[in-house]
Amino acid sequence: MFTEAIDYIKSKGITEPKVGLILGSGLGDLADEIEESIQLDYSDIPNFPVSTVEGHDGKLVYGTLAGKKVIALKGRFHYYEGYDLDKVTFPVRIFNELGVESVVITNAAGGVNESFNPGDLMIITDHLNFTGSNPLIGQNISEHGPRFVDMTETYSLRGQQLLKDIAKDNDFPIKEGVYTWFTGPTYETPAEIRATRVMGGDAVGMSTVPEAIVAKHCGLEVFGISCITNLAAGMQAELNHEEVVEVSTKVKPRFKLLITELINQI
């Protein structure tokens, strides 16, 4: 299923990455920090989906970051773009096939927790799936993982502590919370946000959860970080994607520091 993509990627000199990065809206510039990089357009990789969203460049980037071999998605794929979830999560399975051991998943998210502000970074401690779908529905890929996957510790407890320590050592605040996945592309309604808050969600977004589920299925260590780019529906006057990209751009220095230090320590 993955042979064509793997053969093509390896033919371009990409071998044995240890850390996979999935970079969300407005956060793709971290890939520019990767040294001695090899960059492949998604459209050139067999069976690879293509990102259609502003703020997602559509390149697979490989090289060295913080002393480790990394492979990064500069732009991700979303269910709302019309892709089946096996396509949305295809790159995570490619990471696994290439030998990646840890995956850092990032996103731009709306703040539901009333103590959050635009520009906050949030360590993802757990998630809620409000889409009614799951990327593991269908035939199990047994060589990647079991039919039934334990999600008790989806997001690495070790990773959560590392992220808290990095923020503390560099003297900037960081939040913790539960990320809630909606399909999009509409933003949530105020009623949906109130329900999310009651159910224990701290942030909402349109990505991350399917990738985390598949990474967990593959036995990868999962780290999750949200950039809170706006307050959720009913908590501010209006919502738009331009604000998402603008706020995530302002947060880049802290975000880059956090991810780079994390990679250095895992």
Buried (B, 14 or more C-beta within 10 A) or exposed (E): EBEEBBEBBEEBEBEEBBBBBBBBBBBBBBBEBBEEBBBBEBEEBEEBBBBBBEBBBBBBBBBBBBEBBBBBBBBBBBBBBEBEBBBBBBBBBBBBBBEBBBBBBBBBBBBBBEEBEBBBBBBBBBBBBBBEBBBBEEEBBEEBBEEEBEBEBBBBEEBBEBBEEBBEEEEEEBBBBBBBBBEBEEBBEEEBBBBBBEEEBBBBBBBBBBBBBBBBBBEBBBBBBBBBBBBBBBBEEEBEBEBBBBBBBBBBEBBBBBBBBBBEBB
